Amino acid sequence: MTRYTGLEDRLVFVSGGASGIGLALVEHFTAQGARVAFCDLDAEAGQAAADRLAAARHAPRFSPCDIRDVTAYQALLATLEKDAGAIRVLINNAGNDQRHTLAELTPESWDNALAVNLKHHVFAIQQVAPGMAAAGGGSIINLGSVSWMRGRPELTGYIAAKAAISGMTRGLARELGPANIRVNALVPGAVVTPRQTALWRDADTDKRFIDAQCLKFRLEPDHIARAALFLAADDSAAITGQNLIVDAGLAQVSVAG
């Protein structure tokens, strides 16, 4: 794994960091010597992750939070900034790909899908951008998904939010660029996580994804975390407003036929 010395001691915040891709992000940034803080709705899993990594150079700081509560979430970020200084890397990871048909969709479930998968990105950025700018800049990474590029069914709320992340990322990259703040979308493909395994994964599913991908292996959270390290580090200093797709070629094959 590449060592990004510029990430040492840098304050990194990850939403939804207790499991899956979020946990891999916490682990990889902690291993780089960054000062990592993260939140999650699952207080037990989040604290367990923090405890497991407590011997690191900088022990991760965990706070339970429902990111749908914008007031509480911004207050959590403000407290972190007051205690630890400017957040230099913000990773908007928290999300939920709840399946539903069009007939099952309600105004309440639609609003919840946008709150879980999009709204918190915007207001976390709003909170941390002034401090990040005052500190000389930083990197904001919004987690997208190739599901909207592939036109996946029974995910209307989720893919609408993930598609919006791409547009939001490009607009904010332009708006925040003069402050040396880079804004990119990291777009995973079909990643094997404990949630996916428990709900949907089987041998047939593995075969379908591998057959559809250019590269013939299942993606793991570590593949996404390593790409995030690059986008957070100074090595990507000239990259902003982009969708970095990490999907083993899944979307390419789907679009091509």
Stockholm file with secondary structure:
# STOCKHOLM 1.0

chainA/1-257         MTRYTGLEDRLVFVSGGASGIGLALVEHFTAQGARVAFCDLDAEAGQAAADRLAAARHAPRFSPCDIRDVTAYQALLATLEKDAGAIRVLINNAGNDQRHTLAELTPESWDNALAVNLKHHVFAIQQVAPGMAAAGGGSIINLGSVSWMRGRPELTGYIAAKAAISGMTRGLARELGPANIRVNALVPGAVVTPRQTALWRDADTDKRFIDAQCLKFRLEPDHIARAALFLAADDSAAITGQNLIVDAGLAQVSVAG
#=GR chainA/1-257 SS CCCCGGGTTCEEEEESCSSHHHHHHHHHHHHTTCEEEEEESCHHHHHHHHHHTTTSSSCCEEEECCTTCHHHHHHHHHHHHHHHCCCCEEEECCCCCCCCCTTTCCHHHHHHHHIIIIIHHHHHHHHHHHHHHHTTCEEEEEECCTHHHHTCTTCHHHHHHHHHHHHHHHHHHHHHGGGTEEEEEEEECSBCCHHHHHHTCCHHHHHHHHHHSSSCSCBCHHHHHHHHHHHHSGGGTTCCSCEEEESTTHHHHHHHC
#=GC SS_cons         CCCCGGGTTCEEEEESCSSHHHHHHHHHHHHTTCEEEEEESCHHHHHHHHHHTTTSSSCCEEEECCTTCHHHHHHHHHHHHHHHCCCCEEEECCCCCCCCCTTTCCHHHHHHHHIIIIIHHHHHHHHHHHHHHHTTCEEEEEECCTHHHHTCTTCHHHHHHHHHHHHHHHHHHHHHGGGTEEEEEEEECSBCCHHHHHHTCCHHHHHHHHHHSSSCSCBCHHHHHHHHHHHHSGGGTTCCSCEEEESTTHHHHHHHC
//
